[in-house]
Amino acid sequence: MAHESRLKVGVDVPWVTSWTAEPMLGVGPCPTVAGAPAVHQAQNPGVGRPNYSQNHMNRQRESVWRMLCPMCGEPTSSDDRWSQTGRWTDALALRRAGLAHLLPGVAELPDGARVFDGGAIAPCHLACAKLALSHCPHLGAAVDQRLKRFPDRWLIAPLNVPAAPNTPAAGRTIPVAAFLQLYGLHRSAMGRVRRQA
């Protein structure tokens, strides 16, 4: 039986981190993807051992969907959203990666329109980002350790995985959301794409 950890969630361990006492539960509807099927995981943060660098499925989607800081789990405000791992790219690169169909409005953006690829990590509060950077070996080893302000507008795309239903239809799979991917829009692209959140 797993015991409660002495490590404090949101201080010693990021809120979004998965713990050993949080097994996978299967697939079911999820509000973060408008009720579509998504992978679900038990909620038991702080029990067992943290699985560093393994985001909890539900908390990751929730952090991106609601713009919650992945470190402390609290909402971020437009003037306090910072990315440690994101990078600037452009609309053409997203289209070449086959993401235009997942991101409403990207097909209409000019090739050079700047888009911030936040990956699967929601922006942090500045204080939380500094705390994470000072404690996380993965972040500390990154070549680019600059904190980047996250744009005021964004797009969200589900990162789907194939799942086989529990039915006799052998070989048939359906796409289910595992995580959410986050893209911020530069000021120059804001008028062309309606804000999602």
C-alpha positions, -999 to +999 in steps of 0.1 A: +000+000+000+014+034-010+019+060+017+016+097+015+048+114+005+067+139+026+072+158-007+047+186-011+027+188-043+031+222-060+063+230-041+087+200-041+069+182-070+051+199-098+013+196-095+011+181-130+035+153-122+021+117-121+026+096-089+030+058-085-004+056-068-022+070-099-027+040-123-043+044-157-081+039-157-089+036-194-107+057-218-138+079-213-153+113-222-133+143-211-145+180-209-110+192-219-117+178-254-154+187-256-165+153-243-145+133-268-127+101-256-095+106-236-071+085-215-079+088-178-057+083-148-066+079-111-062+111-090-040+105-060-013+132-060+012+130-032+008+093-026+036+069-034+066+083-053+066+110-080+071+099-116+093+129-125+090+139-162+058+119-165+028+142-166-005+130-152-029+126-181-059+144-166-039+171-149-019+178-180-050+183-201-066+204-173-035+226-170-036+235-208-074+238-211-078+261-180-043+277-182-033+264-148+003+266-137+018+231-140+040+237-110+014+249-084-019+240-102-034+275-097-047+297-126-023+319-144-032+355-155-024+371-188+004+392-172+020+362-155+024+333-180+059+321-187+073+292-207+105+274-199+106+250-228+085+266-256+100+280-288+089+304-316+081+289-350+058+299-379+025+288-394+042+272-424+061+248-400+029+238-383+012+231-417+042+211-428+039+191-396+003+182-405-012+202-377-034+227-397-065+204-394-062+204-356-057+241-352-086+263-364-074+293-383-038+281-389-046+273-426-054+310-431-023+325-415+005+337-437+035+313-439+057+335-418+031+342-391+049+337-357+035+309-335+048+299-301+051+262-298+045+256-261+044+218-265+024+199-239+034+222-211+011+251-200+028+283-190+039+288-153+037+318-130+071+336-130+078+326-094+069+289-101+090+289-133+120+301-114+115+276-087+112+247-112+143+259-131+163+260-099+153+224-088+146+204-120+177+187-134+160+183-169+153+221-171+187+229-156+204+209-184+185+227-212+206+247-236+181+276-236+171+284-200+155+318-208+120+323-196+097+335-224+065+354-219+035+333-232+013+351-258-022+364-248-039+342-275-035+305-281-047+274-299-050+240-284-046+207-303-052+172-289-024+147-291-042+115-299-032+079-295-050+049-311-071+028-287-089-005-294-125-005-280-135-034-258-157-049-285-155-079-309-145-055-337-109-067-337-083-045-354-104-014-353-090+015-333-103+050-325-083+081-317-083+092-281-067+123-265-037+116-243-024+152-239-031+186-252-006+206-272-005+244-268+003+271-294+005+308-286-001+334-313+021+364-319+004+398-320+007+399-357-015+368-360-041+377-334-066+394-357-067+364-380-075+337-355-103+338-329-091+332-293-099+297-280-098+303-243 
